[in-house]
Amino acid sequence: MDLSAIGIQTNFSVLDWCIVIGYLLVIVAVGVYIKRYVSNVTDFIVAGRGLKTFLAIATMIGTELGLVTVMYSAQKGFTGGFAAFHIALAAAIVTLVVGLTGFIVVPLRQMGVMTIPEFYERRFGRGVRILGGIILTFSGILNMGMFLKAGSIFVMGITGMASEFELKIIMTVLLGMVLLYTCLGGMVAVVILDYIQFVVLSFSLLLTCILSIRYLGWHNIIDTVRQVQGEAGFNPFHSEGFGTSYVVWMFFLGLVSCAVWQTAVIRACSAESTSVVKKLYTWSSIGFLIRFLLPYFLGISALVYITQNESLKNVFLPDGAPADAQTTLMAMPVFLSQILPIGLIGFVAAGMLAAFMSTHDSYLLCWSSVLTQDVVAPWFKKGLSSKTRLLLARIFILCIGIFVLVWGLWYPLGQDLWDYMAISGAIYFTGAIALLTFGLYWKRASRVGAYLALFCGFCSILGLKPVQALVGIDFSSATVGLTVITMAVLLMVVGSLVFPDRGPSFERKE
Amino acid sequence: MNFWINFWTIFFFASLAVFAGLAVVVTIGGFFNIRSLFKKLTNQVDQHDDQP
């Protein structure tokens, strides 16, 4: 999209490019330097289990507050108004409850596992581990497939860049930098860089929100959302907006993203002790709240700014309704490119791009670890050496990077990015939540029940719009997700009761 | 609708204030945690190098 053609110029200058490039080079240099601290596979995957509370919180929020989160959340704020805040509230409440009770994450840490499929093996056997590992990585890699597209749209929006070719080069270079330091430094590099990105992104987002309020005025923001979206822009239960089933789906997603999603759980597995795990989740509830809330607000601010600018209104709100998913994704970066001054815009862009890299590194490490530990290693009866596992993990990182590059460039989005993320993740977590909850808290949960729940969870793929178009159905992501989770739980219970296990139960250790 | 407007207004500004506080605390605390992590990993690397 070439906004200069309709007279819209970005504030992004040469100075801002220098800030961005300088910052990213420093980040990569630090990542490469950290290689010297990695001596084995445990250092590589869970940083030697040496994370203390504050660093664990920073790295948890640093990972979860990525550019992709900012983009899809801003899009939800743009299309849903203040009512979208309920997603942030749901995430915070659920994470706080997990932190206070230790639900799922404390037993996992007590068992000393590094990945969730490792738990599957201890509880349900090797076959469940391999199948669970395959579904988890399929879902996870599909989930991160849109990261590069979201990053590209952000760069186009904030810099005003219109050449698709230049953009692809930039995104490929960024991905290459992430691959380099993730391959070399593993989890140690990831946590240190997550910390730096937490600091930069937290303060730049706070500052951006304050500037947005100063620029637009709080009462103006409220009044404009009221005019454009009516009650649905504030009341999440309103039938013309999100609706009750969507709110329920969001509470479920809140639980999943903090206690079942591997990239979050790996932080619990990396923590020094179970008390650190509880503290980590209790404090991270604020992070899980903010990672949605601030971008929603920036999306709402973009809606207000665009509504009051005729040229932009014709592009982003043709006929008064939001344009297609790809266009609305660009609303927030275009808004930032208009209100942030030179220098600050470079700082914010650097923070966002660093966040883009931070999410990529964590996800690359996470899925390559699962492939190595849970899909390949279980096939070798004598086990694999630490060196071989490290090599395998690095090869998988490269392969996933290539997939992400190709997928991000050609997949037609067709729905809000958040809904794509939720449903692609659901392929794994709708089955996983049944395995984790019943596996940890119900002695009679059996292997057959686990297989049935995993296969059922895979049906969530029907929530993706291109898949729906292929099979000729049209359901919302919330309907598909809630139906599949209900079925997965039912199958877990019925399968366990009809086909019980006779093996020994697992042990927990501190 | 006024209930929701007031609710989200209070919720937003309260969250902003709490996060600002958390960001400062985690930034400072995280710095010291990194130092101790590096110490621990350096010791591990040294032990690893000492092994035959």
Interface residues (C-beta under 8 A of the other chain):
Chain A: R36 Y37 S39 N40 D43 A47 G48 G50 L51 K52 T53 F54 L55 A56 I57 A58 I61 F82 A83 F85 A88 L89 V188 V191 I192 Y195 F198 V199 S202 F203 L206 C209 W218 I222 R226 E231 F234 N235 W283 I286 G287 L289 I290 L293 L294 F297
Chain B: M1 W4 I5 W8 T9 F11 F12 S15 L16 V18 F19 A20 L22 A23 V25 V26 T27 I28 G29 G30 F32 N33 I34 S36 L37 F38 K40 L41 T42 Q44 V45 H48
